[in-house]
């Protein structure tokens, strides 16, 4: 995990840019506390793309099926997947 003070964003931008491209997100701190995360566009699109496609699939399923799940069933399934170390799956 790459943790740096937020001042490095201004003072050492090229290094942070390189670190993000080569090694993943950089966590920035302000006064010793977490402030923000810097990541590449590719990393952001990968994370956000998975969420968007899952929401699109859920919308399509809801529009074409009469089957409905309760809040507890949906989030219970997600929690179970996270506990077992796998990505959340649609019910």
GUFIRO-32213 format. One line per 8 residues: number of its first residue (from 1); their letters; for each residue z, y, x of C-alpha. Coordinates in steps of 0.2 Angstrom, whole numbers. Last residue first. Example, Ala and Ser with C-alpha at 12.3 -4.5 7.8 and 13.67 -1.06 7.14 Angstrom:
// residues 2
2 = sa = 36,-5,68 | 39,-22,62
***
This chain:
// residues 91
91 = xxxxxxxx = -35,-71,-147 | -44,-60,-133 | -38,-64,-116 | -26,-54,-105 | -30,-57,-86 | -21,-71,-78 | -5,-73,-69 | 4,-83,-81
83 = xxxxxxxx = 16,-69,-86 | 2,-57,-88 | -7,-70,-100 | 9,-72,-110 | 11,-53,-112 | -6,-51,-118 | -4,-65,-131 | 13,-58,-137
75 = xxxxxxxx = 4,-41,-138 | -9,-47,-150 | 3,-59,-160 | 17,-46,-161 | 5,-32,-168 | -1,-44,-181 | -19,-52,-181 | -33,-50,-193
67 = xxxxxxxx = -47,-62,-198 | -60,-53,-209 | -73,-53,-195 | -88,-42,-191 | -81,-25,-189 | -65,-31,-181 | -75,-42,-169 | -86,-27,-164
59 = xxxxxxxx = -71,-16,-162 | -62,-29,-151 | -78,-31,-140 | -79,-12,-138 | -61,-11,-133 | -63,-25,-120 | -78,-16,-113 | -69,0,-112
51 = xxxxxxxx = -54,-8,-103 | -64,-17,-91 | -75,-1,-87 | -59,9,-84 | -53,-2,-70 | -70,-5,-62 | -75,13,-65 | -59,19,-56
43 = xxxxxxxx = -62,8,-41 | -80,13,-40 | -76,31,-42 | -64,29,-27 | -45,31,-29 | -32,44,-27 | -15,41,-35 | -3,54,-40
35 = xxxxxxxx = 14,61,-38 | 26,48,-32 | 43,56,-26 | 47,61,-8 | 45,79,-11 | 28,76,-17 | 20,59,-14 | 2,53,-14
27 = xxxxxxxx = -3,35,-17 | -20,30,-9 | -30,18,-18 | -41,5,-9 | -44,0,9 | -61,6,14 | -67,19,2 | -49,26,-1
19 = xxxxxxxx = -44,25,17 | -60,35,22 | -57,48,9 | -39,50,15 | -45,52,33 | -58,65,28 | -45,75,18 | -32,76,32
11 = xxxxxxxx = -24,93,29 | -27,96,10 | -24,78,4 | -12,76,18 | -1,89,9 | 2,76,-5 | 12,65,7 | 5,48,10
3 = xxx = 7,30,4 | -5,17,7 | 0,0,0
***
